[in-house]
Amino acid sequence: MENLTCEQAEEALFRLAAIVESSEDAIISKTLDGIIVSWNLGAERIFGYKGKEVLGQHVTILIPPDRINEETQIIQKLRQGERVEHFETVRQHKDGTLIDISLTISPIKNSTGTIIGVSKIARDISVGKQVEKALQESEAQLRQKATELETTLLELKRTQTQLVQNEKMSSLGQLVAGVAHEINNPVNFIYANLKPANDYTQDLLRLLRLYQKHYPRPVAEIQYESEEMDLDFLLEDLPKLLSSMEVGAVRIQTIVRSLRNFSRMDEAEVKQVNIHEGIDSTLMILQHRLKGKFDQEIKVVKNYGNLPLVECKASQLNQVFMNIICNAIDVLEERDLQRTFSEIEQQPSQILICTKMLDSHHVQIRIVDNGLGIPKFAQERLFDPFFTTKPVGKGTGLGLSISHQIVTEKHNGSLRCHSIPDQETEFVIEIPIRHNCLNNAS
């Protein structure tokens, strides 16, 4: 029975040795001092050393210099009877190349339980690491591509909105210019004929007074007609009527000039312009909207500085003025709808427009309203495309975004907003005076 047991034990040892030798993993044993005492074929394959080359050598032959401290820490754990499992680290091949491996290390004990050595199973995980690294790089590339696609999509949206807005403004400019041209001709005709009409009327009135002087007693028929038409009133009112017509014609001419100045369709894209004319033209077009609640007009205070002519894209800059002033009017109208007549009288709605030379190369335009202000959360996104605080159907969220693009990209300037909730909102536009200061004039 004993012989059979010995044979079985011997067979088990042979089987164990066969398993160790056939393993793809490196199975190594060493003393507590780090001397290698066993080395299988898996270790030869992974590390490149034959058994005779490493048996009796210190295990540091396999450890890169910057990893030496790991061995000390592992031995300390083993001396305490602990086992190290799946510890991923780097070891060194015979040719000096580094290998990613996973270590499982166990203490070897004798029959009395004393730790007399260490067994180590090292698995080559280089391929897995390479795959993992490739996956990480692939994920990073995918994230980068996703970011690029998102940026491209936003740029496409911005470009699309800009193209749509440019088309709208171009169509609006052509319409305004066309209407201004069509109105201008008959108005000029009327205005040109008012002076001779007034001269002719004065001549006829003078002649009529001479008849009254020399023929104070007209025949009954003339006497009847004079009373019927109230001749005395006609003689007094007709000059006033002609004068009123002249004032109206001049007013129409002013409006036509403002329309043409706003559209700038008959001028080069970049030209020296009077900034104040652009602001005044915009205010002229918005005059009907400045009439507020209870017929209390929104007061416009202009504090214009002494500005030189500025080289700019006038129609686009006028569009910026239009967007900002329209927003100010919207806010003031909204606030006034919630106020009584006396409250509006005590604190009238007001838009302040100030201009000045910022330095020798730049001008500044400030547009300030005393409305509701802008909430802090909205101030951070004010110039984002499609962002609006207005109700659905009342705002597209494009006006300020496009205005910011016109000022910053088309004129190499800056557009900022400062707002105090429930007090005021200020938009500050700063642009260079000369076109050669522009970097992105296209």
HELIX and SHEET records of a PDB file:
HELIX    1   1 GLU A    2  SER A   22  1                                  21    
HELIX    2   2 LEU A   41  PHE A   47  1                                   7    
HELIX    3   3 GLY A   51  VAL A   54  1                                   4    
HELIX    4   4 VAL A   59  LEU A   62  5                                   4    
HELIX    5   5 PRO A   65  ARG A   67  5                                   3    
HELIX    6   6 ILE A   68  ARG A   79  1                                  12    
HELIX    7   7 SER A  126  HIS A  214  1                                  89    
HELIX    8   8 ALA A  220  GLU A  228  1                                   9    
HELIX    9   9 LEU A  231  SER A  263  1                                  33    
HELIX   10  10 ILE A  275  ILE A  285  1                                  11    
HELIX   11  11 GLN A  287  LEU A  290  5                                   4    
HELIX   12  12 LYS A  293  ASP A  295  5                                   3    
HELIX   13  13 ALA A  314  ASP A  336  1                                  23    
HELIX   14  14 PHE A  341  GLN A  346  1                                   6    
HELIX   15  15 LYS A  376  GLN A  379  1                                   4    
HELIX   16  16 GLY A  399  GLN A  405  1                                   7    
HELIX   17  17 ILE A  406  LYS A  410  3                                   5    
HELIX   18  18 HIS A  435  CYS A  437  5                                   3    
SHEET    1   A 5 ILE A  36  TRP A  39  0                                        
SHEET    2   A 5 ALA A  26  THR A  31 -1                                        
SHEET    3   A 5 ILE A 115  ASP A 124 -1                                        
SHEET    4   A 5 LEU A  98  LYS A 109 -1                                        
SHEET    5   A 5 VAL A  84  GLN A  92 -1                                        
SHEET    1   B 2 LYS A 271  VAL A 273  0                                        
SHEET    2   B 2 VAL A 310  CYS A 312 -1                                        
SHEET    1   C 5 LYS A 299  ASN A 303  0                                        
SHEET    2   C 5 GLN A 350  MET A 357  1                                        
SHEET    3   C 5 HIS A 362  ASP A 369 -1                                        
SHEET    4   C 5 GLU A 424  PRO A 432 -1                                        
SHEET    5   C 5 SER A 414  ILE A 420 -1                                        
END                                                                             
